[in-house]
Amino acid sequence: MFVLYLDSAYVFSSRKGTNGGKLSRVQVYRVIRAMGDRVGVKVSPHYLRHSHATHSLKNGCDLHLLSESLGHGNIAITSRYLHTTGNDGSANYLSL
């Protein structure tokens, strides 16, 4: 069972302790993988992080804010999420 502690600093918290404790990377991976398996979706923490970054930028999030949220030490790392999608292209910004 998964429990969300609203006053926890962690997204995924352990049931141990009063506020829940930090889960290890392996534990988080197992929780996410198990949830995906239950609904028939292949998912990982990396995939969720990448999706968060991509959708945030697509919806107008500032690159510096996202970089800070993701804990990147260099904005060049965050800029990797500035990729284009199938419907994107510079021609969309030309006046006809």
C-alpha positions in Angstrom: 0.0 0.0 0.0 1.2 3.5 -0.8 0.7 6.4 1.6 1.2 10.1 0.8 2.4 12.2 3.7 1.4 15.8 2.9 3.9 17.2 5.4 6.7 15.1 4.1 9.6 16.5 2.0 9.5 13.4 -0.1 7.1 12.5 -2.9 7.4 8.8 -2.0 7.6 8.2 1.8 8.1 5.2 3.9 5.4 4.1 6.4 8.2 3.9 9.0 8.5 6.8 11.4 6.0 9.5 12.3 6.1 11.5 9.0 7.4 8.7 6.8 11.0 8.5 5.8 12.9 8.7 2.6 12.7 5.7 0.3 15.8 4.5 -1.5 16.0 4.8 -5.3 15.5 1.1 -5.6 12.4 1.2 -3.5 10.9 4.1 -5.5 11.7 2.2 -8.7 9.9 -0.9 -7.4 6.8 1.1 -6.3 6.4 2.9 -9.6 7.1 -0.3 -11.6 4.5 -2.2 -9.5 1.9 0.6 -10.1 2.5 0.5 -13.8 2.3 -3.3 -13.9 -1.1 -3.1 -12.1 -2.5 -1.0 -14.9 -0.6 -2.5 -17.8 1.8 0.4 -18.4 5.5 0.2 -18.6 6.8 3.2 -16.5 9.9 4.2 -14.5 10.9 7.1 -12.3 13.0 8.4 -15.2 10.1 8.3 -17.6 7.9 10.2 -15.1 10.6 12.9 -14.5 11.1 13.3 -18.3 7.3 13.6 -18.8 7.1 16.2 -16.0 9.8 18.3 -17.6 8.5 18.0 -21.1 4.9 18.9 -20.2 5.9 21.7 -17.9 7.9 23.4 -20.6 5.2 22.8 -23.2 2.7 24.5 -20.9 4.9 27.6 -20.4 7.1 26.8 -17.4 10.2 29.0 -17.2 13.4 27.0 -18.0 15.2 28.4 -14.9 12.3 27.4 -12.6 12.2 23.9 -14.0 15.9 23.5 -13.7 15.7 24.4 -10.0 12.8 22.1 -9.5 14.6 19.2 -11.0 17.8 20.0 -9.1 20.0 20.5 -12.1 23.2 22.3 -11.4 23.5 23.5 -15.0 20.7 24.9 -17.1 22.2 23.2 -20.1 21.1 19.9 -18.7 17.5 21.1 -18.4 17.6 22.5 -22.0 17.7 18.9 -23.2 14.0 18.9 -22.6 13.4 21.6 -25.2 13.0 19.1 -28.0 10.4 19.4 -30.6 7.3 17.2 -31.2 5.8 16.0 -34.4 3.6 19.1 -34.8 6.3 21.6 -33.9 8.4 23.5 -36.4 9.6 27.0 -37.1 7.1 27.3 -39.9 4.4 27.5 -37.3 5.6 31.0 -36.4 5.7 32.5 -39.9 3.0 34.8 -41.0 1.4 33.9 -44.3 
